Amino acid sequence: MQAAVLPPLSDIEQVLSEILSGSTWPVPTVRPEHITELLDLPPLHRDPFDRILIAQARREGLTLATSDSRIREYAVSTIWHLPPRYTAVECA
């Protein structure tokens, strides 16, 4: 698998279109084993979408690109950690 470079935020509509079409990054299908993993996760994060991503990444051995410190509390591989002085609002 080749490393992806994140585009500028101004191109987000194009990027989302490419992602959803499968031409940039595959969008993982939620499978029964992902649900099993999801049900085994401790309740550290309340966002259901993030929790399914965590479950998929753990089950498939994938790395998540995130600055969400709550996701990093799980035993899951992550990249794209923002320095502590930045917040999501400042980066938007």
Residue pairs with C-beta under 8 A, 6 or more apart in sequence:
4 24
4 25
6 65
6 80
7 14
7 15
15 24
18 24
19 25
19 27
20 27
28 34
28 56
28 60
28 62
30 52
30 56
33 59
34 52
34 55
34 56
34 59
35 55
37 55
37 56
37 58
37 59
38 51
38 52
38 54
38 55
41 51
41 54
41 55
41 74
42 74
44 70
44 73
44 74
45 51
45 54
45 68
45 70
45 71
45 73
45 74
50 68
50 70
50 71
53 64
53 71
54 64
54 71
54 74
54 76
56 62
57 63
57 64
57 76
57 77
58 74
58 75
58 76
61 77
62 77
63 77
63 78
63 79
64 71
64 76
64 77
64 78
64 79
65 78
65 79
65 80
66 72
66 78
66 79
66 80
67 80
67 81
67 82
67 86
67 88
67 91
71 78
72 78
72 81
82 91
